[in-house]
Amino acid sequence: MEIEQYIQSIEDKLQQLFKKLQQSQADNVLLREQVQQQQDELTQQQQTIEALDEKLKLAKIATMTQQGNGLSEEEDAFRKEVRGKINDYIREIDRCIALLNS
């Protein structure tokens, strides 16, 4: 009879382990879903930040063009940077046009 009790004890422990395994797997699935949701939210927030940064740059450009002279060194440097980027874009467009014409 001792052997039967020992076997029953082992079966009970195995069932407990199986239940813990199932719970751990369920928790794992839930945690993976939460991680995915947070990654999606982070991506959305990064896109929002990029869009707001772009709007801020455009607003700075708009205010600089309205102010004219009397710019601070930082504003003047930003204006020069923007002009440089615009010139780079124009050069790239000219290269594309040249390639299309050839």
Secondary structure, 3 states (H helix, E strand, C coil): CHHHHHHHHHHHHHHHHHHHHHHHHHHHHHHHHHHHHHHHHHHHHHHHHHHHHHHHHHHHHHHHHHHCCCCCHHHHHHHHHHHHHHHHHHHHHHHHHHHHHC
